[in-house]
Amino acid sequence: MKKIIIILTLLTVLFAQELKKVGTTGFVFLELPTSARLSGMGDAGTTISDLNSQALFVNPSLAGFQDVTHSISFSFSPWLAETKHYVTSYSYHNSVFGTLSFGFILLDFGSMDKTVRIPGQRIYDKIGTFSAQSSALSVGYSRAITDKFSFGLALKYVNEKIDTYSADNILFDGGFIYWTGIGSLRVAGTLQNFGTNTTFNNKDFRMPILMKIGLAYDLLKNDDYQLSLFTDAIHPTDNTEKVNSGFEFSYSNMLFLRAGYKFNYDEESFTFGLGVKPTTSYPVSFDVSYTDFGRLNNVLRFNLQVGLQ
């Protein structure tokens, strides 16, 4: 039943009329979090410069400051309504050329029964199953022009499919990050999911374009401890303005504690996260996050990232 509800919601989005902002775009799965580290900080990640390959789906400019040659990331979340959300990314960094990134997102709704009504009766007969999924394949390029400024661009192919019906499009992301020189203050901006309208079953719908401006500042930073604050202001085309805020506290760059709050959301509010980066011959980190979805229950996300020189 939960899967049927989520499919009906997706259909509503695809068939929505231009009556109000909410529910007037398709491909809304592109607004889901893609990193457990960010989720633990209220998804305030536009200015996190050490995301490496994860930056592709957050702010492509951030990968310009990648500190390893190769970065690989895997993320998984048992999402709402018994769906599953997978994200994987890879990036290659060269100090002369810049950083080239590749990524894939899959939101899997699973299989559901397909039924037809028996003529003259109020019962339905099962005639098989059908599946639904949303996916995005992305490639991005970023480059640090100086040690204080980086830009990035990304191109992605997106597709949503329900049984034999589908819709797809080509979208663009772009962003920048800049260290202001005022202490550790940095500012960043990104435009996500920019593209033309597309159609589903002869119905026209818009893209879920997001414009974000982020600020970050380190309140404490020494050899043992670091406490950083992050805030993103978000302007979506399909909803009201939102604000994501959070902090990250690290000890010896090995243990990370995170928390955040998401303002002006219907259900989401508090988030918490934990990260571990053990001392190994190659950088590896594991992150987990918890998001409070109110009446929709809670969501966990898990993330593994590995770097190679």
N, C-alpha and C positions, 0 to 999 in steps of 0.2 A: 504493500500500500504506500509506503513512504517513497518508493521509487516512482510509482505512478504519479504521486503529487509533484515530485521534482520535474518529471517529464512534462506534466501539464503546465508547470510554471515556465519551463523553457519554451513551450509552444506559445504561451501567452506573450512572452517577450518577442518572439519572432513575428507574431501577428498583431502586435500592439499598434494602435492608431496614435496620431500626434495630438493626444488630448492633454498630456502633462509630461513632465520630464521622467518621472519614475516609470520604468517598464517600457521605454521607447527605443531601446537599443538591443542589438543581438550580441553574441559572443561575450556575454557577461562573465564567463569563466576566466577571462583575461584579467579581471579585477581581483581574483583570488590571490592570497599570499603565496609566494614561491620559495620562501626561505624560513627555516625554523628560527634562525638568528633574528631576523626581522620581526617575525611573529611574536617573539618574546618581548620585543620592545614596542609593541603597538603598531607594527608595520611602518615605523618612522625610519626608513632606510635610504632616502634619497641622497644623504651626505656620507654614507659609510664607505670610506675609500679603500678598505681592505677586503671587499667581498670576493675579489678575483672572479672566477667564472660565473658566480651567482649574480653578478652585476648586470648581466645581459637582460634579465627580465625586471630589473629594478630601476637602474639608471645606467645605460651603456657606457657613459663616460667614466664610470668608476673603475672599469677594468684597465684603464690607461695607467693606473698606479699598481698594477699587479706585481707582486714581489717574488713570484716563481715563474719558471718558463712554461710549465704545464699545470693547469688546474682543472680538476674534475669534481663535480658535485652531484649528489643524488639526494632527492627529497621525496618524502612520502607522507601523506595524511589520509587517515580514514575520515573522509569529509562527511558533511551532513547527508541525511536521508540514505544512508548505506551506500554512498558513492565513494570512489577512491580517486585521490588526486596525486599524480606523479609528475615530478619535474627533474630533469637531468640537464647538465650543461658541461661544456668543455671549452677551455680557452688556451690559446698559445700566445706567449708574450715575447717580443723581441725589442730590445732597447732602441733599435734604429727604426724598425718598421712600425711598431705599435703592437696592439693586441687584437687578435682575431678570435671571435667567439662563436660557438654553435650551441643551440639548446632545443629542447623538446618538452612540451607540456601535454599531459593527457588527463582529462577528467572522464572517468569511466562510470557510466550509470548502470552497468551490468545488463543482465538479460531479464526480460519481463514477459509475461504471458500475453499472447495476442488472442483476442476473443471476438466473436460476432454474436449478435442477438438472434435467438431462435425465433423465427416468424410466429406470431400469435401467442408468444409466451414472454414472461418477464425474467427469463434466465438467459445466460450466455454460455456459449460452447467454446472451449479452447481449441484453437486451430494451429497452434504453434507458439513460437517465441519471437521476440525482436529485441534489438539492442540499441543503445544510444551512447554517443560519446562526443566529446569536444576536444580538439587538439590544435597545437600550434607548433610550427617548425620555424626556428629563427636563426639568423646569421647576423653578426654584428662586428663593427670595427671601432676601436677607440685608440686615442693617442694622447699622451701627456705632452703638451707643448712646452711647458716649463715644470718646475717642481711644485708649482702652485695652481696650475690650470690644466684641465683635461676636458676633451669633448668626446662624444661617441654617437654613433648612428647604428640602427638595427633595422633589418627588413624581415618580416615574418609572414608566413602563409598560415592562415587560420581556417579551420573547418569545423562545422557542427553537423552531426548526422543523427537522425531518428528513423530507424527502420530503413526504408528505401528513399527517404527524403533527406536532402543535404543542402548546405549553403557554405560558400567559402569566399575568401577575399585575401588581398595583399595589403598589409598594414606597415606603418613606419613608426619607429621610436627614435627619439633624439634627446640628448641631455648634455649638461656641463657640470663641473664642480670647480670651485675657486676658493683658495685660502686667502682671506682678506688682509692678513697681516696684523689684525687686531687680536693679539693673543693667539689662541688656537681656533678662533672663529672661522668657520667655512660655510659657504653658501652654495647651494646647488639647485638646479632646475631640470625638469624633464617633461617631455610631451610624449604620451604613450597611446598606442592604438589609433594613430591618425590614418584615415583612409576614406574612400568614397563609400556611399551607401551600397548595399547589396540586396539581393532578393532571396526569399524563401517561399516556394510554392506561389510565385507571382505576387508576393507581398514585399514591399520595400521597407527596409529598416536601416537605422543609423549605426555607427560604430560607437563603442564605449570609450570615447576619448577622455583621457585623464591629463590634467595639467597640475604639476606639483612643484612647489617651492619649499626647499628644506634648509634648516639651520642646524649647526652642531657646534658644541663647545665642550672642552675638557675642563671640568672643575678641579680635577686632581690628576696629576701625572708624575710618577717617579719610577724608579727601578722595580718597585714591588707592586704598586697599586695604580689603577687608573679608573676614573669615574667620568663618563661622558654623557652628555644630554643631547637628545635629538628631537626635532620637531618638524613635521611636514604639514603644510597647508595644501589641501586638495580641492580642485575644482573639476567635478565630473560633469559630463554632458547629460547624464541620465538621473541625476539626483541633486540634492542640496550640497553646499560646501561642507567639508569635513576637516578635522584636525587630528593627526596622529602624533602622540608624544610618548617618549620612553627614555630609559637610561640603561647603560651597561656598566657594570663594575667588574673589573678583572683583578686577579691576584697572580702575580708573577707570569702573566700572559699564559696561564695554564688553566685556571678556573674562572668561569664567567657567570655572573648572576645578572638577570635582566628582568625588567618589568615595564609596563606601559599602560596607556589608556587611550581609547579611541572615542573621540567626541563627535556627537551628532549622528550616531548610527542608530538604526532601529533596534538591533539586538546586541551587537558587539559592544564590549566595554573593557574590562580588565584583561591584561595578558601577563604571562610570566614565562621565563625561560631560563635554561641552564645550558652551559657549554663547557666542554672539556677539550683541551689541546695538549696531549701528552708530549713529553720530550722524546722524539724519535729521530732517526736519520733523515726522514723526510717529513714535511709538515702535514699533519692530519688532525682533523677536528670533528667532534661529534656534538650536535646541538639538538635540543628538544624544547618545544614550546607548548604552552597551554593558553587557549583563548576561551573566554566566557562568552557564549552565544545566548545567554538568557534562556528564553523559553525553548530554544532550539537545541538545548544541551551544549556540551563543551566539545572542543576540537583539540586534538593533539597533532603535532607535526614533528617529524624526525628528519635529521639532515646529517649527511656524511660528506666531508670535503677532503680531498687529498691533493697535495701539490708535489710536483717533481721538478728538480732543477735541470 
